[in-house]
Amino acid sequence: MIHSFFQGKSGAVLVAAVMVCFAAPAESKNTAVQAPTPKAKTRAVSPASTRTKIAEGLYAVVGGKTGQQNSYREPWTLYKTAVGYELQEQWMVATATAVDSTVDVAISFASGLYPIEVQIGSEGSARRMLCSMALKEFKCVTGDAESKLAVQGPYNVFLPSPWMLGSIARRARKVPGQNAAVQLVMMAGSEQPEPRLVAFPAQVQYVGEDTIVIGAEKIPASIFELKALHTGIPNVSIPGTLIWTSAEGVVLALQDSDKPEQRIELVEYKKYGKF
């Protein structure tokens, strides 16, 4: 996600590491900015006959300090499959050379939009990482390197994608002031050939109801707040995050709890079928 939005109190930036690892010039698919609404690229994960496009949209940064412009965009397409859902999205940041630094991301969901597999990086790229979320194990593979993390009980993957944060928000019941304990796992770095995986506790709670306007459409939204208690990683912290979700579970907006002047919003949204 955007650098400032996911910047921890200590100054560490989660997405910066992701962009460096997966959007280096030799491996990224950078393209010149020619249109205000980039379309998400797709990869041949499922045969066309076994999936149906049910929604697409575009996340973008809204607000910020006067004179400061953040070019982060995140176009996405959601498909219905035989086992659940498949998301194709891109993390895109314009650079000083007028080209986009781009990371391709693909997420497979079970019914209920629970993530079961995440791919970061282009198909066929040496930097491509594939992570799977089994019941008692979180595993990531990059090339010939593999990392595994044993987990006990329900858990979620913390990744700078509204779709992953939305799945965390749904852990909370719609009872104001009632915290739901969640276990989060994340990739903490890739200094070694194999990715480093860590787990840490967090809390999520229901805040209230709101309405988000996208174009001419008013969409009812439930607000949740995610708070990471500690990551256990030196110099890395995760700020409190407010998450607006639709009835179907689509994240409509994200905001640092302490920075109301800037947030990520779903600025374009088209729905073609039921979730």
Residue pairs with C-beta under 8 A, 6 or more apart in sequence:
1 14
1 15
1 72
1 74
1 91
1 160
1 161
1 162
1 254
1 264
2 15
2 61
2 70
2 72
2 93
2 264
3 13
3 15
3 16
3 70
4 64
4 70
4 259
4 262
5 61
5 254
5 256
5 259
5 262
5 263
5 264
6 13
6 14
6 15
6 160
6 238
6 239
7 13
7 239
8 14
8 236
8 237
8 238
8 239
9 237
9 239
10 235
10 236
10 237
11 235
12 235
12 236
12 237
14 160
14 186
14 236
14 238
15 91
15 160
17 189
17 190
18 91
18 103
18 120
18 160
19 91
19 93
19 101
19 103
21 127
21 129
21 190
22 28
22 103
22 120
22 121
22 125
22 127
22 128
22 129
23 30
23 91
23 101
23 102
23 103
24 127
27 121
27 122
27 125
27 126
27 127
28 101
28 102
28 103
28 122
29 41
29 102
29 104
29 122
30 95
30 99
30 100
30 101
30 102
31 99
31 100
31 102
32 98
32 99
32 100
33 94
33 98
33 99
33 100
37 58
37 75
37 268
38 58
38 73
38 75
38 90
38 92
38 100
39 75
39 77
40 56
40 75
40 76
40 77
40 88
40 89
40 90
41 88
41 90
41 104
42 77
42 88
43 88
43 104
43 106
43 123
44 123
45 86
45 106
45 108
46 79
46 81
46 86
50 81
50 82
51 79
51 80
51 81
51 82
51 86
52 79
52 80
52 273
53 77
53 78
53 79
53 272
53 273
54 78
54 79
54 80
54 85
54 271
54 272
54 273
54 274
54 275
55 77
55 78
55 250
55 269
55 270
55 271
55 272
55 273
55 275
56 75
56 76
56 77
56 78
56 269
56 270
56 272
57 75
57 76
57 250
57 266
57 267
57 268
57 269
57 270
58 73
58 74
58 75
58 76
58 266
58 267
58 268
58 269
59 73
59 74
59 75
59 76
59 162
59 264
59 265
59 266
59 267
60 72
60 73
60 74
60 264
60 265
60 267
61 70
61 71
61 72
61 262
61 263
61 264
62 262
62 263
62 264
62 265
62 267
63 261
63 262
63 263
64 70
64 261
64 262
65 261
65 262
70 262
71 93
71 94
72 91
72 92
72 93
72 264
73 92
74 89
74 90
74 91
74 92
74 161
74 162
74 264
75 89
75 90
75 92
76 87
76 88
76 89
76 90
76 163
77 87
77 88
77 89
78 85
78 86
78 87
79 85
79 86
79 87
79 88
80 273
80 275
81 108
83 108
83 110
83 111
84 108
84 109
84 110
84 111
84 112
84 113
84 114
84 116
85 108
85 109
85 113
85 275
86 106
86 107
86 108
86 109
87 105
87 106
87 107
87 108
87 109
87 163
88 104
88 105
88 106
89 105
89 106
89 107
89 161
89 163
90 102
90 103
90 104
90 105
91 102
91 103
91 105
91 160
91 161
92 100
92 101
92 102
92 103
93 100
93 101
94 100
94 101
95 101
103 120
103 121
104 119
104 120
104 121
104 122
104 123
105 118
105 119
105 120
105 161
106 118
106 119
107 115
107 117
107 118
107 119
107 161
107 163
107 164
108 115
108 116
108 117
108 118
109 115
109 116
109 167
110 116
112 170
112 249
113 163
113 166
113 167
113 170
113 249
113 275
114 167
115 133
115 156
115 157
115 163
115 164
115 167
116 132
116 133
117 130
117 131
117 132
117 133
118 130
118 131
118 133
118 157
118 159
118 164
119 128
119 129
119 130
119 131
120 128
120 129
120 131
121 127
121 128
121 129
122 128
126 143
127 142
128 142
128 143
129 140
129 141
129 142
129 187
129 195
130 140
130 141
130 142
131 138
131 139
131 140
131 141
131 157
131 187
132 138
132 139
132 140
133 155
133 157
136 150
136 151
136 152
137 148
137 149
137 150
137 151
138 148
138 149
138 151
138 155
138 157
138 185
138 197
138 199
139 146
139 147
139 148
139 149
140 146
140 147
140 187
140 194
140 195
140 197
141 147
142 190
142 193
142 194
142 195
143 193
144 193
145 192
145 193
145 194
145 195
146 194
147 194
147 195
147 196
147 197
148 197
149 185
149 197
149 198
149 199
151 183
151 185
151 199
153 183
154 171
154 182
154 183
155 182
155 183
155 184
155 185
155 199
156 164
156 167
156 168
156 171
156 182
156 183
156 184
156 185
157 164
157 184
157 185
157 186
158 164
158 165
158 168
158 184
158 185
158 186
158 202
158 228
158 238
159 186
159 187
162 243
162 251
162 254
162 264
162 266
163 251
165 226
165 241
165 243
165 251
165 254
166 243
166 245
166 249
166 250
166 251
167 249
168 182
168 184
168 202
168 204
168 226
168 243
169 204
169 224
169 226
169 243
169 245
169 251
170 245
170 249
171 180
171 182
171 204
172 178
172 179
172 180
172 204
172 205
172 206
172 224
173 180
173 206
174 206
174 222
175 206
176 205
176 206
176 207
176 208
177 205
178 205
178 206
179 203
179 204
179 205
180 203
180 204
180 205
181 201
181 202
181 203
182 201
182 202
182 203
182 204
183 199
183 200
183 201
183 202
184 199
184 200
184 201
184 202
184 228
185 197
185 198
185 199
186 197
186 198
186 200
186 231
187 195
187 196
187 197
188 196
188 197
188 198
188 231
188 233
188 236
189 195
189 196
190 196
198 231
198 232
198 233
200 228
200 229
200 230
200 231
200 232
200 233
201 228
201 229
201 230
202 226
202 227
202 228
202 229
202 238
203 226
203 227
203 229
204 224
204 225
204 226
204 227
205 224
205 225
206 222
206 223
206 224
207 223
207 224
207 225
207 242
208 222
208 223
209 220
209 221
209 222
209 223
210 220
210 221
210 222
210 223
210 244
211 218
211 219
211 220
211 221
212 218
212 219
212 221
212 244
212 246
212 252
212 253
212 265
212 266
213 219
214 252
214 265
214 266
214 267
214 268
214 269
215 268
215 269
217 269
219 246
219 252
219 269
220 246
220 247
221 244
221 245
221 246
221 252
221 253
222 244
222 245
222 247
223 242
223 243
223 244
224 242
224 243
224 245
225 240
225 241
225 242
225 243
225 257
226 240
226 241
226 243
227 240
227 241
227 257
228 237
228 238
230 237
231 237
231 238
239 256
239 257
239 258
239 259
240 256
240 257
240 258
241 254
241 255
241 256
241 257
242 253
242 254
242 255
242 256
242 257
242 263
243 251
243 253
243 254
244 251
244 252
244 253
244 254
245 251
245 252
246 252
248 275
249 275
250 266
250 269
251 266
252 265
252 266
253 263
253 264
253 265
253 266
254 263
254 264
255 262
255 263
255 264
256 262
256 263
